[in-house]
Amino acid sequence: MIWTGLDIATALSDALEKRPGSSPVYFLCSANTHSLCLSLIEMVEINVPSSHVFVVPDGENAKTLSTCESIYLWMQSAGALRNALLINVGGGALCDVGGFCAATYLRGIAFWNIPTTLLAMVDASVGGKNGINLLHHKNYIGTFQQPEKVFVSPHWLSTLSHPELLSGWAEVIKHGIIAGGKHFQQVMKPRPAISDQQAWLGLIEWNIKLKARIVESDFIEKGDRKLLNLGHTVGHALESWSHDVKLPISHGCAVAWGLVYETKIAIKVSPNRAETQRLYEDLKMLVKSIYDPIPRIEGDIAVLMNYIQADKKNEHHALLFSLAFAPGDCHYNINIDAEAVVQALNG
């Protein structure tokens, strides 16, 4: 069940009251969302002992095996059994690690997601992918398990910094490319004012509907769900490399530039190169106007290629990309020669 709206406290209270039995509730949050988590607990007027709130590091730093071990030990020491409920309050990384721990603790307990960032609202909290990183390889360890419930409200957007908002906007751009038509036109326009919660609610809802429709038809990513990887093969490589060189860029910035580079790659294999060239020019102009440039990569192409070649979507050493030839015309499992990728990265 995915709830969207403005009065999240009432929705959460109602859902907790309807839960059968008296199973304990455990809240997981990040350092950034700790105060939000505590205020939410206060708003819904439920009695949660301090031992039932656990804080993990912010962002990608939480997505490690050591963090998972600390979560497991916390739940065990707090007496969590199979009837426990874990509620993840935070951004995409928090929902990833929380969902993974819930799916693996005692072979699986129920979990709910309360996304507090745009990235988590339109992408990470919905779809049932849960995972952690292996060194700097993104989401190498994970599970497919749906949250019982997701509570999505633009109420939290006012708590975000501008870079955090932009990180989520990259996924909105990706969804606009997949959907095409009016949705692509919408992402090419300026974003709504942060105070216009109704506009944001409508925007978030169509993003969720698009992802939910694709996920429902292909939950474990054997077909159409691979379309949601647009921009992510190069994007994940850029993100991992940026941490290697101690100049970290956000997931959203990496994906935004990944969309640009991958559309440049798509020109070479597109049945309508002129149309794909137009999409590339439009995306390059849009991304340059919104996101910071990435650090110079020319001297590290080999490192980036190592990450791209290790991407978990590849099969039998073939580089398999999801690519857009035009808005609404996207394809997956496109085998791309390594030299074509190198040329795009160097250009």
Phi and psi in degrees as a GROMACS rama.xvg file:
@    title "Ramachandran Plot"
@    xaxis  label "Phi"
@    yaxis  label "Psi"
@TYPE xy
-114.077  115.422  ILE-2
-98.2058  134.385  TRP-3
-128.13  139.589  THR-4
168.581  -168.169  GLY-5
-105.151  -32.4802  LEU-6
-95.1155  76.5556  ASP-7
-70.1862  -31.4343  ILE-8
-62.9236  -44.3702  ALA-9
-65.6872  -42.7051  THR-10
-62.5696  -42.4148  ALA-11
-68.4442  -41.8148  LEU-12
-58.8592  -46.5886  SER-13
-61.0063  -42.9042  ASP-14
-66.5023  -39.5055  ALA-15
-67.6335  -37.1972  LEU-16
-64.7852  -30.5718  GLU-17
-85.9863  -7.46743  LYS-18
-65.8579  133.561  ARG-19
-69.9813  148.22  PRO-20
71.9693  -166.079  GLY-21
-123.652  43.3102  SER-22
-65.3182  141.362  SER-23
-69.7864  152.181  PRO-24
-111.744  131.569  VAL-25
-119.068  130.203  TYR-26
-106.352  129.54  PHE-27
-113.134  132.255  LEU-28
-144.896  170.162  CYS-29
-99.3685  172.034  SER-30
-57.606  -38.9405  ALA-31
-68.9882  -30.8469  ASN-32
-103.049  7.38181  THR-33
-59.3169  -47.3362  HIS-34
-66.1156  -35.7738  SER-35
-64.6321  -40.9875  LEU-36
-62.576  -47.0086  CYS-37
-64.5914  -39.6784  LEU-38
-67.3038  -34.1478  SER-39
-67.2898  -42.7813  LEU-40
-59.2879  -40.5345  ILE-41
-66.4682  -39.9137  GLU-42
-65.1957  -36.5513  MET-43
-87.8131  -2.23233  VAL-44
54.2245  49.7783  GLU-45
-112.618  148.182  ILE-46
-88.5247  103.292  ASN-47
-118.525  112.542  VAL-48
-57.7638  152.936  PRO-49
-58.8055  -28.2678  SER-50
-69.8698  -11.0227  SER-51
-100.248  16.9755  HIS-52
-125.157  126.782  VAL-53
-128.06  138.56  PHE-54
-113.75  131.095  VAL-55
-117.376  167.486  VAL-56
-59.7528  159.562  PRO-57
-76.4481  150.849  ASP-58
60.7466  -149.898  GLY-59
-62.6153  -19.881  GLU-60
-62.3714  -18.4732  ASN-61
-83.3239  -17.6158  ALA-62
-89.4811  63.6321  LYS-63
-132.103  160.245  THR-64
-63.6204  -34.879  LEU-65
-66.3186  -37.8322  SER-66
-64.0129  -42.5747  THR-67
-59.007  -43.7452  CYS-68
-60.4119  -40.5746  GLU-69
-66.0869  -34.549  SER-70
-68.5439  -45.1006  ILE-71
-58.5845  -45.7109  TYR-72
-65.8228  -38.0093  LEU-73
-61.373  -47.8893  TRP-74
-64.9192  -40.1965  MET-75
-64.0013  -44.7287  GLN-76
-68.4447  -26.2923  SER-77
-86.3313  0.817779  ALA-78
84.4157  21.53  GLY-79
-70.1227  125.169  ALA-80
-111.309  -171.599  LEU-81
-67.3539  -16.2529  ARG-82
-89.5725  5.51225  ASN-83
-71.8094  157.596  ALA-84
-122.407  126.056  LEU-85
-103.227  124.55  LEU-86
-110.879  118.206  ILE-87
-93.657  119.492  ASN-88
-116.441  104.757  VAL-89
165.547  -162.123  GLY-90
-85.6266  -165.376  GLY-91
-62.0551  -43.4208  GLY-92
-64.3698  -41.0381  ALA-93
-63.561  -43.8188  LEU-94
-65.0804  -35.8006  CYS-95
-61.8671  -52.936  ASP-96
-72.3844  -37.1044  VAL-97
-64.9009  -43.2011  GLY-98
-63.7278  -39.54  GLY-99
-64.0556  -44.7286  PHE-100
-65.9236  -40.3476  CYS-101
-63.5078  -39.1134  ALA-102
-70.4771  -18.6893  ALA-103
-115.342  -17.4892  THR-104
-71.6518  124.246  TYR-105
53.0104  33.7618  LEU-106
64.2025  18.6276  ARG-107
123.622  118.82  GLY-108
-123  166.933  ILE-109
-71.6764  146.781  ALA-110
-144.178  149.646  PHE-111
-118.786  151.22  TRP-112
-114.29  134.53  ASN-113
-122.57  90.2578  ILE-114
-72.2474  136.534  PRO-115
-114.419  0.294153  THR-116
-120.123  158.937  THR-117
-62.2653  -40.354  LEU-118
-56.6889  -45.7978  LEU-119
-69.7855  -36.1165  ALA-120
-64.8757  -43.2777  MET-121
-95.2073  -8.14214  VAL-122
-142.02  -71.2019  ASP-123
-66.2513  -33.0288  ALA-124
-83.2372  -10.3157  SER-125
-116.86  133.829  VAL-126
120.347  -16.1055  GLY-127
83.0052  11.1403  GLY-128
-89.4383  125.483  LYS-129
-130.182  136.832  ASN-130
-170.416  168.011  GLY-131
-131.46  168.507  ILE-132
-91.8152  156.636  ASN-133
-116.45  105.401  LEU-134
56.0215  -123.99  LEU-135
-100.495  11.0003  HIS-136
-85.1715  120.691  HIS-137
-69.8372  128.132  LYS-138
54.8667  38.9529  ASN-139
-75.152  -21.7269  TYR-140
-120.33  125.273  ILE-141
-173.4  -177.235  GLY-142
-138.954  163.023  THR-143
-107.924  108.467  PHE-144
-153.452  125.392  GLN-145
-75.0561  141.053  GLN-146
-66.7032  148.152  PRO-147
-61.6261  -42.1762  GLU-148
-145.085  150.772  LYS-149
-131.16  131.807  VAL-150
-114.794  111.431  PHE-151
-115.313  123.345  VAL-152
-141.985  132.16  SER-153
-66.9944  -4.93287  PRO-154
-49.6039  -36.5739  HIS-155
-79.6465  -15.5089  TRP-156
-61.6967  -29.761  LEU-157
-67.5968  -13.3971  SER-158
-87.3423  -6.50539  THR-159
-88.6388  147.507  LEU-160
-76.0466  165.062  SER-161
-60.0905  -45.2882  HIS-162
-60.2093  -36.2457  PRO-163
-66.1084  -39.3361  GLU-164
-63.8442  -43.2131  LEU-165
-64.906  -31.9827  LEU-166
-61.1643  -38.9519  SER-167
-75.1245  -29.7229  GLY-168
-63.9001  -27.6819  TRP-169
-60.2385  -38.5313  ALA-170
-69.5956  -32.9394  GLU-171
-64.9795  -42.2209  VAL-172
-59.0831  -46.2731  ILE-173
-57.6711  -46.3295  LYS-174
-63.9129  -35.5142  HIS-175
-63.2172  -38.642  GLY-176
-65.5738  -43.5731  ILE-177
-64.007  -44.87  ILE-178
-73.4235  -38.1784  ALA-179
69.6965  -167.524  GLY-180
55.7535  -135.809  GLY-181
-63.8701  -28.8816  LYS-182
-71.7611  -37.4225  HIS-183
-66.9164  -40.4128  PHE-184
-61.3526  -36.317  GLN-185
-65.2138  -41.7041  GLN-186
-73.9283  -15.6828  VAL-187
-81.5279  -10.251  MET-188
-94.4809  166.259  LYS-189
-61.136  150.212  PRO-190
-69.9832  154.155  ARG-191
-63.0449  157.226  PRO-192
-61.4773  142.494  ALA-193
-62.7679  -23.0272  ILE-194
-79.4413  -13.6153  SER-195
-87.0084  78.8481  ASP-196
-65.8738  -31.8892  GLN-197
-66.0363  -40.7913  GLN-198
-63.7176  -43.8243  ALA-199
-65.5127  -37.2818  TRP-200
-60.9817  -45.6304  LEU-201
-62.7974  -40.3809  GLY-202
-65.9443  -44.5776  LEU-203
-63.0761  -40.5166  ILE-204
-64.5448  -39.9733  GLU-205
-71.5171  -30.4386  TRP-206
-64.8457  -44.9185  ASN-207
-63.5246  -42.3807  ILE-208
-62.0141  -40.8775  LYS-209
-62.2776  -49.4548  LEU-210
-65.9462  -42.5603  LYS-211
-61.7289  -39.2348  ALA-212
-63.6193  -43.8247  ARG-213
-67.25  -43.8091  ILE-214
-64.87  -39.7902  VAL-215
-61.0247  -33.9741  GLU-216
-83.3194  -14.6311  SER-217
-158.087  72.4312  ASP-218
-63.7928  -43.0114  PHE-219
-97.8696  21.1191  ILE-220
61.0451  59.7014  GLU-221
-106.752  -10.5071  LYS-222
-145.334  -112.839  GLY-223
-60.1216  -24.9357  ASP-224
-61.618  -22.6283  ARG-225
-63.1118  -19.9723  LYS-226
-61.2344  -28.0532  LEU-227
-70.6449  -4.37626  LEU-228
-88.9908  4.84082  ASN-229
-50.1175  130.24  LEU-230
80.08  -9.5055  GLY-231
-90.7312  -22.8123  HIS-232
-66.327  -54.0646  THR-233
-71.2288  -36.9783  VAL-234
-60.8306  -46.169  GLY-235
-64.7738  -36.5621  HIS-236
-64.0336  -44.1308  ALA-237
-61.6991  -42.6318  LEU-238
-64.2315  -46.141  GLU-239
-64.8435  -45.7263  SER-240
-59.4107  -40.0838  TRP-241
-62.1885  -32.2196  SER-242
-73.6144  -33.8039  HIS-243
-60.2195  -42.3582  ASP-244
-92.5699  9.5012  VAL-245
62.2538  30.6457  LYS-246
-128.072  62.3702  LEU-247
-62.0791  136.558  PRO-248
-114.797  156.167  ILE-249
-71.4312  160.005  SER-250
-57.2429  -44.1797  HIS-251
-64.9257  -42.9163  GLY-252
-62.007  -42.1936  CYS-253
-63.4265  -43.3133  ALA-254
-67.1686  -39.4832  VAL-255
-59.0056  -48.6031  ALA-256
-70.5781  -30.0176  TRP-257
-61.4877  -38.2993  GLY-258
-61.854  -39.8668  LEU-259
-65.2446  -52.2464  VAL-260
-61.8746  -41.0895  TYR-261
-71.546  -30.9746  GLU-262
-70.736  -31.6799  THR-263
-63.8933  -40.6877  LYS-264
-62.4139  -39.468  ILE-265
-63.0196  -28.8639  ALA-266
-55.6608  -38.4534  ILE-267
-67.29  -26.3162  LYS-268
-115.46  2.85708  VAL-269
-73.2234  140.666  SER-270
-72.1573  -15.8743  PRO-271
-132.741  82.6271  ASN-272
-63.4064  -34.3294  ARG-273
-63.2557  -41.3125  ALA-274
-67.5733  -41.7016  GLU-275
-68.3922  -35.6558  THR-276
-60.5787  -40.2275  GLN-277
-63.4699  -43.1559  ARG-278
-61.6666  -43.0085  LEU-279
-59.4498  -45.9493  TYR-280
-64.5681  -41.8606  GLU-281
-62.7268  -45.2844  ASP-282
-66.7367  -41.83  LEU-283
-61.3259  -42.3562  LYS-284
-64.7939  -43.4393  MET-285
-63.9806  -49.6694  LEU-286
-65.6952  -40.8151  VAL-287
-63.0582  -30.5895  LYS-288
-79.534  -17.4567  SER-289
-110.794  -43.5695  ILE-290
-106.194  151.631  TYR-291
-64.4811  149.304  ASP-292
-66.2587  149.115  PRO-293
-77.953  155.119  ILE-294
-57.5849  158.797  PRO-295
-61.8932  129.772  ARG-296
-109.746  -4.89591  ILE-297
-54.9957  -36.7317  GLU-298
-82.2116  -4.74222  GLY-299
-123.457  25.6146  ASP-300
-60.2667  -38.2724  ILE-301
-62.9027  -39.0004  ALA-302
-65.2729  -44.6651  VAL-303
-61.1065  -41.308  LEU-304
-65.048  -34.0645  MET-305
-60.7863  -42.3718  ASN-306
-66.5859  -41.7466  TYR-307
-64.7211  -41.2632  ILE-308
-70.1508  -22.5952  GLN-309
-91.0328  1.62831  ALA-310
-58.1689  135.922  ASP-311
-69.0364  -10.0402  LYS-312
-82.5097  -14.6555  LYS-313
-71.8799  155.353  ASN-314
-138.15  135.819  GLU-315
51.5504  40.842  HIS-316
67.3363  7.93618  HIS-317
-88.1414  138.071  ALA-318
-84.2908  108.436  LEU-319
-105.886  119.111  LEU-320
-111.957  150.304  PHE-321
-97.9953  124.885  SER-322
-133.423  152.338  LEU-323
-107.15  126.975  ALA-324
-92.3505  -24.5108  PHE-325
-166.758  162.302  ALA-326
-56.4059  125.039  PRO-327
84.645  -1.93933  GLY-328
-123.371  84.0461  ASP-329
-122.353  148.646  CYS-330
-140.348  156.659  HIS-331
-125.336  169.053  TYR-332
58.271  39.887  ASN-333
-89.9207  118.261  ILE-334
-79.0445  119.076  ASN-335
-116.573  132.21  ILE-336
-66.1326  139.478  ASP-337
-57.4723  -36.1132  ALA-338
-64.3978  -34.4474  GLU-339
-65.6013  -36.4009  ALA-340
-67.2489  -45.3212  VAL-341
-58.3083  -42.8439  VAL-342
-62.4772  -42.0003  GLN-343
-65.1156  -40.9271  ALA-344
-68.3581  -32.9313  LEU-345
-79.8144  -21.1691  ASN-346
